[in-house]
Amino acid sequence: MKLAFNYVLKLKSLPRNPCHDVVFETPLSDFSAVTKSEPNLVANTFEHFKNANISLNIIDNLHVQCPPPWEEHNITVDISLKKQNKANTSEVVYQKEFFRIKEKFSNHYAVFTDGSKLEEKVAAAAYFPEHPDRSKATRLRDGASVFSAELEGIALALTEIKKLTKYHKNFVIYSDSLSALQAIASKNFKVIDIRRLYNLIRKFPPYVHISFVWIPAHVGIQGNENVDKLAKAALNRTSTSGKLICYSDLKPKINTYIKSVWQRDWDAEEANKLHEVLPNLGEDLHRRGEGAGRKLETAMCRLRVGHTWLTQSYLIKNEDQPFCYACDCLYTVRHILIECLDFQDTRKKYFSVTDLYRLFQEVNPSRIVGYLKDLGVYGNI
């Protein structure tokens, strides 16, 4: 399913691909399977897009001109503040470092950019401290990524900067998105918005120089705080910019949908021995004991799935399933670990949980193994 989702997304963004019209312009009825028993991959995938509430009409076109790799651009990227460890650096230190950088770019026209996301809402903004009336903000289509929002904020700044090139030669754009600035610095033209940014810069007069500087967010830098407020305010706008979004921005939503379908199918597997141990997909399956070796891990794996020599050897021996001599019920892993009344006193010495989920999530594996050794059955796991 995931491969089909990703293929359709990528193909939608490549209208010149020979397969594009075959998939998107052909009536779904023409994709009828050879036999009714065969699943119709194309029709099923489109149905999943509908169920996931994902529209293919909002996907951007990847066929955007890529700037020539040999072309020089009058830009620099400064991420020197990243050397500071934010967890161990006070706001005052960052503010002092910012003022040092600000002094370095004192002859530059400054702009602050930011992107913001709240649930599905996404917005971007560019703040001009010297001329606040030039500040711009926009709300992107729902589902866009924060990365795309940060790049859109930079695009807003560059679009407005182009109007100022008659009066200024040097500009500095402050952004709190390290990933966006690194993508700009590395000329990552696989990202469609990076191509667009460079195409914008190519239109600037040759005497214009633009510096990009990374600054940490929420450390009291006034320009950053102002642009953050602008972006957050734009989240409440009722209309969006209409800009299409990159197909990769929809992948998290697709992954969430696929996991929900997987979880639904997994919840239907109530007879599966592993379901009780792992009811929620994606959770850590079990605790690891300190210094756990291969033998212990193998035993724990067998216990979790409910297949041990002690309880399942009857299948190989072609015998009847064994019953507990004390309780007169089926001899299973669950019965041995938490149900058998004959083992109750021994069990209390090692753990007191009453269900398999809590047993494998909360109890140290070494205690479970100790319990089985005390019973004298560990060697038959």
C-alpha positions in Angstrom: 0.0 0.0 0.0 2.8 2.4 0.9 4.6 1.8 -2.3 1.4 2.4 -4.3 0.7 5.6 -2.4 4.2 7.0 -2.9 4.2 6.0 -6.6 0.9 7.8 -7.3 2.1 10.9 -5.4 5.4 11.1 -7.3 3.7 10.4 -10.6 1.1 13.2 -10.0 3.9 15.7 -9.6 5.5 14.6 -13.0 3.0 15.4 -15.7 5.5 14.8 -18.4 6.1 11.2 -17.3 4.8 8.7 -19.9 2.7 6.9 -17.3 1.1 10.1 -16.0 -1.8 10.2 -18.5 -2.2 6.4 -18.3 -2.9 6.6 -14.6 -4.7 9.9 -14.2 -6.5 10.3 -17.5 -7.8 6.8 -18.0 -11.3 6.0 -16.6 -11.0 3.8 -13.6 -13.4 1.3 -15.2 -10.8 0.6 -17.8 -8.5 -0.7 -15.1 -10.7 -3.8 -14.6 -8.7 -6.8 -13.5 -8.3 -9.9 -15.7 -10.3 -11.8 -13.2 -12.6 -10.5 -10.5 -10.5 -12.2 -7.9 -7.5 -10.1 -8.7 -7.2 -6.8 -6.8 -7.3 -3.6 -8.9 -4.2 -1.8 -7.7 -4.9 1.6 -9.3 -8.6 1.7 -8.3 -7.8 0.5 -4.8 -5.1 3.2 -4.4 -7.4 6.0 -5.5 -10.0 4.7 -3.0 -7.5 4.8 -0.2 -6.6 8.4 -1.2 -10.3 9.2 -0.9 -10.6 7.5 2.5 -7.5 9.3 3.8 -9.1 12.6 2.7 -6.1 13.5 0.5 -6.7 15.4 -2.7 -4.3 14.8 -5.6 -5.2 18.2 -7.1 -3.1 20.1 -4.5 0.2 18.5 -5.5 2.9 20.7 -7.0 4.6 20.2 -10.4 8.2 19.0 -10.1 9.0 20.2 -13.6 10.6 23.5 -12.5 13.8 24.7 -14.2 16.9 23.7 -12.2 19.5 26.5 -12.1 22.8 25.6 -13.9 25.2 24.0 -11.4 28.1 26.1 -12.7 26.3 29.4 -12.1 27.6 31.6 -9.3 25.1 33.2 -6.9 25.9 36.2 -4.7 24.8 34.5 -1.4 26.3 33.3 1.8 24.9 31.1 4.6 26.1 31.6 8.2 25.1 29.0 10.7 27.9 29.8 13.2 25.4 30.1 16.1 24.7 26.4 15.8 28.0 25.8 17.5 26.3 26.7 20.8 24.4 23.9 22.5 20.9 25.3 22.9 20.1 23.1 25.9 23.1 24.5 27.8 23.1 28.1 26.5 21.1 30.8 28.1 18.9 33.3 26.2 21.3 36.1 27.3 24.3 34.4 25.6 22.3 34.0 22.4 21.2 37.6 22.5 24.8 38.8 22.9 25.9 36.5 20.0 23.1 37.9 17.9 24.1 41.5 18.5 27.6 40.5 17.5 26.3 39.1 14.2 24.0 42.0 13.8 27.0 44.4 14.1 28.8 42.3 11.4 25.8 42.9 9.1 25.2 46.5 10.1 25.4 47.7 6.5 22.8 45.1 5.4 19.1 45.5 5.1 17.6 43.0 7.5 14.6 40.7 7.1 13.3 38.0 9.5 11.4 34.9 8.3 9.5 32.2 9.9 7.1 29.3 9.3 4.4 28.0 11.7 2.2 25.0 11.9 -0.7 24.1 14.2 -2.3 20.7 13.5 -3.1 20.9 9.8 -2.9 24.7 9.5 0.4 26.1 8.1 1.6 29.7 7.6 4.7 31.7 6.7 5.8 35.2 7.2 8.6 37.8 6.5 9.1 40.7 8.8 11.0 43.9 7.8 12.1 45.8 10.9 13.0 49.0 9.1 9.7 49.1 7.1 7.1 47.0 9.0 4.5 47.9 6.4 6.4 45.8 3.9 6.0 42.7 6.1 4.2 39.8 4.5 2.3 36.7 5.8 0.4 34.0 4.1 -1.4 30.8 5.0 -0.4 27.7 3.0 -2.6 24.8 2.0 -3.4 22.5 4.9 -1.0 19.6 5.0 2.1 21.5 4.0 5.2 20.8 6.1 7.0 23.2 8.4 10.0 22.9 6.2 7.9 24.2 3.2 6.5 26.9 5.4 10.0 28.1 6.3 11.1 28.1 2.7 7.9 30.0 1.8 8.8 32.6 4.4 12.2 33.1 2.7 10.5 33.3 -0.7 8.2 36.1 0.6 11.3 37.9 1.8 13.1 37.5 -1.5 10.1 38.6 -3.5 9.9 41.9 -1.5 13.7 42.3 -1.5 13.7 42.4 -5.3 11.6 45.6 -5.1 14.3 47.1 -2.9 17.4 46.4 -5.0 17.2 49.9 -6.4 18.0 51.3 -3.0 20.1 48.6 -1.3 22.9 46.2 -2.4 23.3 44.0 0.7 20.6 42.1 2.4 20.5 39.7 5.4 17.7 37.2 6.0 17.5 35.8 9.5 15.8 32.4 9.8 15.4 30.0 12.7 15.1 27.0 10.3 18.5 25.2 10.2 17.2 22.6 7.7 16.0 25.3 5.3 19.4 27.2 5.4 21.4 24.0 5.0 19.3 23.1 2.0 20.0 26.5 0.5 23.7 26.2 1.3 24.0 22.8 -0.3 22.0 23.8 -3.3 19.7 20.8 -2.7 17.8 21.1 -6.0 15.9 17.9 -5.3 13.7 20.2 -3.2 11.4 22.0 -5.6 11.2 25.2 -3.4 15.0 25.4 -3.3 14.9 25.6 -7.1 12.3 28.3 -7.0 14.4 30.3 -4.5 17.5 30.2 -6.7 15.4 31.1 -9.7 14.3 34.2 -7.8 17.9 35.0 -6.8 19.0 34.7 -10.4 16.7 37.6 -11.4 18.5 40.0 -9.0 21.0 42.5 -10.3 24.6 41.2 -10.2 25.6 43.8 -7.6 23.1 42.5 -5.0 24.4 40.2 -2.2 22.2 38.2 0.1 23.3 36.6 3.4 21.3 34.0 5.2 21.9 33.7 8.9 20.6 31.1 11.3 19.3 32.3 14.7 17.7 30.2 17.4 14.0 30.5 18.0 12.3 31.8 21.2 15.4 33.2 22.9 14.2 36.8 23.0 15.5 38.1 19.7 13.0 40.8 18.9 12.8 40.4 15.1 12.3 36.6 15.4 9.6 37.1 18.0 7.8 39.6 15.7 7.9 37.4 12.7 6.7 34.4 14.8 3.6 36.4 15.8 3.0 37.3 12.2 3.1 33.7 11.1 0.9 32.5 14.0 -1.7 35.2 13.2 -1.8 34.0 9.6 -2.8 30.5 10.8 -6.2 31.9 11.6 -6.9 33.3 8.1 -9.8 31.6 6.3 -8.2 31.7 2.8 -4.9 30.1 1.7 -2.4 31.3 -0.8 -3.4 28.7 -3.3 0.2 27.6 -3.7 0.4 23.9 -4.5 2.4 21.7 -2.1 5.2 19.3 -2.6 4.1 15.6 -2.8 6.6 14.7 -0.1 4.7 16.9 2.4 1.8 14.5 2.2 3.8 11.5 3.2 3.3 11.9 7.0 -0.4 12.0 6.5 -0.2 8.9 4.3 1.9 7.1 6.9 -0.7 8.0 9.6 -3.5 6.6 7.4 -1.6 3.4 6.6 -0.9 2.8 10.3 -4.6 3.3 11.1 -5.6 0.7 8.4 -2.9 -1.6 9.8 -4.1 -1.1 13.3 -7.7 -1.8 12.3 -6.7 -5.0 10.6 -4.5 -5.9 13.6 -7.4 -5.3 16.0 -9.4 -7.9 14.1 -6.7 -10.5 14.9 -8.0 -11.2 18.4 -7.1 -14.9 18.1 -3.5 -14.0 17.4 -1.3 -14.8 20.4 0.8 -11.7 19.8 -2.2 -9.3 19.8 -2.6 -9.4 23.6 1.1 -8.7 24.1 1.2 -5.9 21.4 -2.3 -4.4 21.0 -1.0 -1.1 19.8 1.3 -1.1 16.7 4.4 1.0 17.0 4.9 0.5 20.7 8.2 -0.9 22.0 7.6 -4.6 22.1 9.3 -5.4 25.4 11.7 -4.3 28.1 15.3 -5.4 27.7 17.1 -6.8 30.7 20.6 -5.4 31.5 23.2 -7.4 29.7 20.6 -9.5 28.0 22.2 -12.2 25.9 20.9 -14.0 22.8 19.5 -16.9 24.8 17.4 -14.7 27.0 16.2 -12.6 24.0 15.3 -15.8 22.1 13.3 -17.1 25.1 11.5 -13.8 25.5 10.6 -13.8 21.8 9.1 -17.3 22.0 7.1 -16.4 25.1 5.7 -13.2 23.5 4.4 -15.1 20.4 3.2 -18.0 22.4 5.3 -20.7 20.6 7.6 -22.7 22.9 8.7 -26.3 22.9 6.9 -26.7 26.2 3.5 -25.8 24.9 3.7 -26.5 21.1 5.8 -29.6 20.8 2.6 -31.7 20.6 2.2 -30.4 17.0 5.6 -31.9 16.0 4.9 -35.1 17.9 1.4 -35.4 16.4 -0.1 -35.6 19.9 -3.1 -34.1 21.6 -2.7 -30.6 23.0 -1.6 -31.0 26.7 -3.7 -29.9 29.6 -2.5 -28.5 33.0 -2.5 -31.3 35.5 -3.7 -28.9 38.3 -6.2 -26.7 36.5 -7.4 -29.1 33.8 -7.2 -26.5 31.1 -5.0 -26.0 28.0 -1.3 -25.8 28.8 -0.4 -22.5 27.1 2.2 -19.8 27.7 -0.5 -17.5 29.0 -1.6 -20.2 31.5 2.0 -20.8 32.7 2.9 -17.1 33.1 -0.2 -15.6 34.7 -3.1 -18.1 35.2 -2.1 -21.3 36.7 -3.2 -21.4 40.4 -0.6 -24.1 41.2 2.2 -21.7 40.3 0.7 -18.7 42.2 3.0 -18.7 45.2 6.1 -19.0 43.0 4.8 -16.3 40.7 4.3 -13.8 43.5 8.0 -13.9 44.3 8.8 -12.5 40.9 5.9 -10.3 39.7 2.2 -9.6 40.4 0.8 -8.5 37.1 -2.3 -10.2 35.8 -2.1 -9.7 32.0 0.5 -10.4 29.3 0.7 -6.9 28.1 1.8 -5.4 31.4 4.0 -8.5 32.0 6.2 -7.8 28.9 6.0 -4.0 29.2 6.7 -3.6 32.9 8.5 -6.6 34.3 12.2 -7.0 33.8 12.9 -10.0 31.5 15.3 -11.4 34.0 12.5 -11.8 36.6 10.3 -13.6 34.1 13.2 -16.0 33.3 13.9 -16.4 37.1 10.2 -17.5 37.5 10.5 -20.1 34.7 13.7 -21.4 36.1 12.1 -21.7 39.6 9.4 -23.8 38.0 12.0 -25.9 36.2 10.6 -25.3 32.7 13.1 -22.7 31.3 15.1 -25.3 29.5 12.0 -26.3 27.5 11.2 -22.8 26.3 
